[in-house]
Amino acid sequence: MNADSVQAPPGMSGQPIGKKGKSLRSRIWKSRYIYILVLPTLIYFAIFTYAPFYGITIAFKDFKIMSGILDSPWVGFKHFEAMFTSEKFPDLLKNTVIISLYRLVFGFPVPILFALLLNEVRSLWFKRSIQTITYFPHFLSWVVFAGIIYNFIGPSGIINLLLTNAGFEKINMTTNEDVFRTIIVVTAILKEFGWGAIIYLAALAGIDSQLYEAAKIDGAGKLRQIWHVTLPGIRPIIALLFCLQLAGILDAGFDQIFMFLNPAVYDVGDIIDTYVYRLGILQSQFEMATAVGLFKGIIGMILIITANTIIRRLGEKSLW
């Protein structure tokens, strides 16, 4: 047997390990400016995202502020048992899921429809004007936006002023359980649908125009073109964003609901996040608040893994 024909074992072929390590160091040094640019982002997430994970241990301890997290005694799953046996928890979970589902069912299609309509506008100045108007509410905090909404639906708002002048009785929608969830869903759509359409508009811009020309040659009208060309073209983006939104099914929007919530609508509007706020901040029950928050995070993780798996098996672009 020729010595030259003998293959080296795996890991022994090519350059030596020492040279591989040296080559890696040289590549890192060659791209050092890129790593320097990325370094602040890594530090930010390490300090504000991963380091706080240590605080999750409060859910398994009888937390004493003076003793600190490390010296507080362990109590196992005591706080989780108290959470699941609480009379309040089923209502909180139901309200959170219902509001999130309403926002998903009624709110998710709106940016898609808006992007499809805006994509058909040929007047550039009109298109940019509409985009600016619809994007603007996204940059307002919920404190400001809720104040604007209260000027319309509040006890002394514009709607009640018009009703009074017309001889009708006032309607206090802010304390009405029957319309509270509707207000939450509608205001969430009004604030975010313009901003949410940006990604779909970018995806629409990437569709090959020759596909539309081929559809026209085949006799397809505008609706047929949208159904057979436009929607399939943005379907991967729709699936990806749906996966992300489904993962936040227990995130009904603390900022928004906190602005509109009052004791009169607790039965239909009190969600997990507002309950955690009252437990942790107002009542200083840090252990229970952490346990509830951890439960919410675990459910969100399970949902995003499940949704991502389903989307990947359907052949769409997934998160990983």
N, C-alpha and C positions, 0 to 999 in steps of 0.2 A: 504493500500500500504506500502510495506517495505521501510524504509528510505534508505536502502542501494541500492535499485534499482533505485532511482531517479538520473537521469543524471544531471551533472552540466552544466550550460550554456556554449556556446563556449567562450573560453578565460578564463574560471574559472576552467577547469580541469587541472590535472597535477600539476606541481610546481607553486608557486606564481610568479607574475610578477617580484617582487624584486629579487627572486632567479634566474629567467631567465636572468635578467640583470647582476646579479653577475656571472652567468655561462658564459655569453658571454664575460665579462671582463676577466674571468679566462682563457677562451680559447684563447683570444687575447694575454694575458700575457704569456701563455704557448707557443704560436707560435711567440713570440716577435722578435726572430732573423730572421724569414722569413719576417716579416713586415719591419724590418730594412733594409733588402736586397732590398725590393721592393720600399722603400721610395725614394731613389735617382731618380728612374725612374718616380715616380709620381711627384716629384718636377720638374724634367726636362720638362715633358709635360705640367705641370701647368704654368711654366715660358715662355717656348718657343712655345707652341702650343695654349693654351687657353687664356693666358693673351693678346697676340697680337690681339685677336678677337675684343678688344675694338677699335682698329684702323680702323675697318670696318665702323665705324660711319663717317669717313672722306668722304665716298661716298655720304653722305646725308648732307654735310656741305660745306660752302665756306671757305675752310681751310686757315687759316692765321698762318704762322710759328711762328711769334712773339706772337700771342695770344694763341697758343696751340690748341689742339683738343677740350678741354672742353669749351673754351670761343669763339670758332669760331661759326658764325651764321649758323642756320639750313636753308637749301634750299630745302628740300624734295627730290623729284625725278628729279631735274633739270639735274643732270649729266647723269642720265639714259636716259632721253629724248634726250639729246645731243648725247649720244652714239648710240641710235637706229636710229636717223635721220642723222647720219654722213654718208657721201658718202664712207668713208673708211671701215666702219664696215662690210658691206656685203662681201667684198673681203677678209677681215681678217677671217671672220667666214668660208667662203668657203675654203680658203687655209688650215685652221686648220683642218676642218673636212675631207677634201680630203687626206691630208698627214696622218692623224691619221687612216683613213680607209685603206689606202694603207699599212701602217705598221701593221694593225690588220689582213688584209686579207693575205698578203704575208709573214709577219713576225711571226704571231702566230703559224702556223703549223710547222715552221722550227725546233724549239727545240723538238717538239714531234717526228718528223721524225728522227732527229739526235739521240735522246734517244733510239728510236726503233732500229736503226742501230747499235749503240754502245752496246746495250744490247745483240746483237747477236755475238759480238766479244768474242772469247774464250781465246785469248792470253792476259794474264793479263798485261804484260809490255807494249804491244802495246795499250791496252785500256787506261791505265793510262797516257801514253804519249800523246795520242790524247786528253784526258780530260784536261791535263795541258795546251796544246797548245791552245785549244778552250776557256778555262776559262780565260786565261791571259788578253785578251783585255778588259774584264770587269773592271779590276783594273786600267786601264789607264784612265786618265781624257780625256774629249773630246778635250781639248787643244792639248794634246799629240797625240791622235789618229787622229784628224783632220790634224795635221801637217804631220803625216805619209801618210795620204790619199793624201794630196796636193803634196807630193813628187812623187806621181804616176800620178795624173790627172791635176796638175797645168800647167800653160803655159810653164814652163821649167822642167816639170816632166819627169818621165821615159817613159811614153806612148808617149808624144810628141817628146821626143828624138829619140825613135825608129821610129816614123813616119817620122821625118826629115831625118834620116839616110837612110830610105827606099825611099826617094824622094817624100813623100806626104806632104801636108800642115798641119800646127799645128791645133789642135782642143782645144779651150779654154772651157773646160766643166764647169768650175766654174762660167762662166758668161752666160751659155747657158740655157735659160728657158726650152727648150725641155727635158733636161736631169737632171735638178736640183732635181726634186722630186724623180727620180730614184736613184740618188746619195744618197739622204737622206735615202730612204728605205733600199738600199743595205748596206750602212755603218752601219745603226742601227742593221741590222741583223748580220753582221759580228762581231760587237762588243759584242752583248748580247746573241746570240743563244747558245753558250756553257754554259754560266752561267744559262740561263733559263732551260736548260736540266737537271740540278741537281735535281729539284723537281720531274721530271718525272722518272728519274733513281731511285730515292728513292722509288717512287710508284711502279715501275716495280719490285724492289727487294722484295716487300711485297706480290706479287702474289704467290699463292700456286702452287708449282711445280707439285702437283698431277693433277692439271687441265690440264697442258700440256701433262702429261702422258696419261690421259684419252682421250685427243684429238688425240694423236698419235694412240692409240688403235682403235679409230673410223676411222682412215685412213686420218686424217687431215694433210695436208702439212704445210710447214712453214708459208705461207701466210694465210692459213685458221686459224692456231693457233693465229697469230697476230690479225686477224679480230674478232675471236670469243672468245679469251681468254685475250690477252694482252690489246687491246683497251677497252673492257668493264671493265677490272681491273683498268685502270687509268682514266676512264671516269669521276668519281667525281672530280678528281684533274683538269682535263681539263675544266670542267664546272666552277669550282671555280676560276681558273686563268683567264678564259674568262670573267667572271663577273667583276673581278678587272680591267682587261684591257679595257673593254667596258666603265667602269666608267670614265676612263681617255681619253675619245674620244676627248676632247678639250685640252688635254695636249700632243701636238705634239712633245715635246722635245725641251725646250728652249736652253739648253747647246749646243746641236748638231747643231740646225739650226742657232744659233747665230754665231757659228764658220764658217759656210759655206755661210751665207747670205751676200749679197752685193747689192747695189742699182740696179744693172742690172737685178736682179731676184726678186725684190720686188713683182712684179705682181703675181708670182706663189709661192713665198716662205715666204712672210711676214705673220706671224701668230699672234694670240692674245697676246702671251707672249712677243714676240719681240716688238710689238706695245706698250704694257704696259711699257716695259723697256724704250723705247724712250720717252714716255709721262712722266713717273714718275721720271726717273733719269736724262735724258738729257734736258727735257723741264720743269721739276718741276710742272707738272700738276697732283698733287697727287690725287685730287678728282676724275678726270676722270679715272686715272689708277686704283684706288681702285674700282670704279664702274664696270669697265670692268672685273677686277679680281673677284669681287663678283658675277657677272653674270656667269662667267665661273665655279665658285664653286657651284652655285645653279644648273646649268645644270648637272654637274658631280654627285651631290647628287641625283638628279632625276633619272639619268641613272642607278646608282648603286642600288637604291631601286627597280627600275623596273626590272633590270636584276636579282637581287636576288629573287624577287617574282616569276619570270618566272621559274627560276631554281628550286626553292623550290616546285612549283606546278608540275614540271616534275619529281619530286621524287629524285632529286640529292641533294647532301650535299650543303647547302647554307652558307652564311656568318653568318646569324643569324636566 
